[in-house]
Amino acid sequence: MSTSAHAYRFPHAGPVSTSQPGVDADRSYDLLDAIPSAVYVWRRGSDGTIRLAFANAAADRETRGRVRQLIGAALDELYADGPEIVAAIVATLDDGTLREMEHEYRFRSTGVLRWFRTTFMRTSAQEVVILNDDLTEPRLAATQLEASESRFRDLLERAPAIICTLRAPDHVYEMANEECRRIIGRDDIIGRRVADLLPEIAEQGLLSILDEVIATGEPFVAHAMPVILRPAPDEEPVERHLNVVVQAIEEADGTRTRTFTHAVDVTGLVTAGRDQHRLEAQLRESQKMQAIGRLAGGVAHDFNNLLSTILGYADLALLDPSASTSVRNEVEQIRRGAQRAAQLTRQLLAFGGRQIRRPTRIYIDDAVRDASRLLTPLLGERIELTLHADAGGAVVCMDPGELDQILLNLAVNARDAMPQGGNVAIVTSRYDGSAAGEATEHVLLSVSDTGSGIDAEAMPHIFEPFFTTKGKAGTGLGLSTVYGIVEQNQGRIEVDTRVGAGTRFRVYLPIATGDEPVKESPAPVRQMPPTSANVLLAEDEAGVRALARRVLERAGFHVFDARHGADAVRVWEQHADEIDIVVTDLVMPEMGGRALAERLREMRPGLPILFMSGYADDDQTREGVSDVRVAFLAKPFTTATLVNSVREALQRRR
């Protein structure tokens, strides 16, 4: 018996006469029509030509009704391109050996490609019967199954999940996809034990889980399961979180000797969830800080008006030549106390973001050197101050007073952390954040100490307002003020600390672009003769208004006062030709100072206006006076600063 596979085509498209020589047309093959396999009868005539003598109904169906039209066709003609078929028929006629062949066969009459198993049987010296068993459907099914299995294997291999099968009892890898091999960190894992490849997970109890699944048949399911993995043999283990399903594979005989594991790495989702919780906590903290900031701003506004009155009348009392020395000393103590209170209100406003800011270009190294001269006596003899100004001429744009407050508060904190003495180091440098994805170059201002450090319990609260570890000696506003100032200047602050080994605050401030305003040098103030100018004074706080009027009149000015902006407009309408300058508070009922200035300058564009305030209740107000070229007087003020500010504003217009 011989077997082979070939593709053959009938050369003929049309019928062949059934009256060909050698064909017994009378012989009946009716019984063969009942056979489900296709049957072809070939007969060799007296002339030696082998021709098709019969084809049953199944053969006709196989050729879609064309084969019976070919009865009588010669074998060589029908199989012109199939010499192996011809040879098999001839050989069977000659030796009578039963033959079998699997082959592909494309019918020329239909163009359909089929697969057959053909059997050759000699029934007489002149006749061969061949039976075709159609293998097309099973072959197609097998091909489709193979393609489906290939696709399935490919899906498993490329799936973004860990997929593997393990054989008990040693839990040896039988199959492992690409993600599984990547997580383990090697490709040669088939035939190796889990305990050898993943010792950290094995120690966490994975082997017990696999044993239990095999024993009970119950699947193991875990969500965000923490596992320890080693990315590579020479790398440190890392914690990952996996959604895991382990199932037993039941064999045909009902035994369980293997497990199937499917795991998805959800570390990113777990981390994102933690980040979300942290961001929500930060949002709550930010909302709390904003609420406290609004409260602090309102309190500071009232205090600034009170302190302006206290400082102003203290100055007037000190100018009284008839006051005794003891009275003058007592008034001076009142004045100093008011100045300390004014510093607290400035901190409150800075924390709440409601102070009037006057940003200008500052050479950071020069500013830090100047400030360090003031910090040395503040720190005391037990503390050594070292300064390394190395920002290379870098310029920042901020209110000079804000930089002073940053340095002052950080230095005071450092001093209080070193009651027995130590070292404070102030360092400036340039910081290029491009490696961290930051587009803006920054100045790095570092203030470090060798003090007691900050413990873990206090660390999360150090920037909260009114939080202090100094007991009654602290206000809890120093670091919150620094934080508020840094945030307002689009910077950030970081802290490194070790208990008993000191603390370092790093403040990052963006380097100025060159478009920021530059503070003009004030013109020298000339002594002006009395009654040389008429002032329209708009102030809603009665005490401050009365004080300012008295101070300005003592300096030789004539004053028209108003309770608020709308009242000032009415005064203007009566005395417009007489008024030389307007001095106005920014925040007033009915009409604020900024709106008043816009109204009056519509009528007289060059009118000098001096704004007063220690507080701004909205961004528009702050923006309106942030330019250093705008005349501005911060509350609380002294008598001298009020008079000099009015004179300077007048001289700018002369």
Secondary structure, DSSP 8 states (H G I E B T S, - for coil): ------EE--S--S---TT-TT--TT---GGGGG-SSEEEEEEE-TTS-EEEEEE-HHHHHHTTS-GGGGTT-BHHHHTTT-HHHHHHHHHHHHH---EEEEEEEE-TTT--EEEEEEEEEEEETTEEEEEEEE-HHHHHHHHHHHHHHHHHHHHHHH-SSEEEEEETTTTEEEEE-HHHHHHHT-S--TT-BHHHH-HHHHHTTHHHHHHHHHHH---EEEEEEEEEE-SSTTS--EEEEEEEEEEEEE-TTS-EEEEEEEEEE-HHHHHHHHHHHHHHHHHHHHHHHHHHHHHHHHHHHHHHHHHHHHHHHHHHHHT-TT--HHHHHHHHHHHHHHHHHHHHHHHHHHHHT-S----EEEEHHHHHHHHHHHHHHHH-TTEEEEEEEESTT-EEEE-HHHHHHHHHHHHHHHHHT-TT-EEEEEEEEEE--GGGT--S-EEEEEEEE-S----TTTGGGTTSTT--SSGGG--S-HHHHHHHHHHHTT-EEEEEEETTTEEEEEEEEEB--S-S-------------TT--EEEEE-S-HHHHHHHHHHHHHTT-EEEEESSHHHHHHHHHHHTTT--EEEEESS-SSS-HHHHHHHHHHH-TT--EEEEES--SSHHHHHHT-STTS-EEESS--HHHHHHHHHHHHHHT-
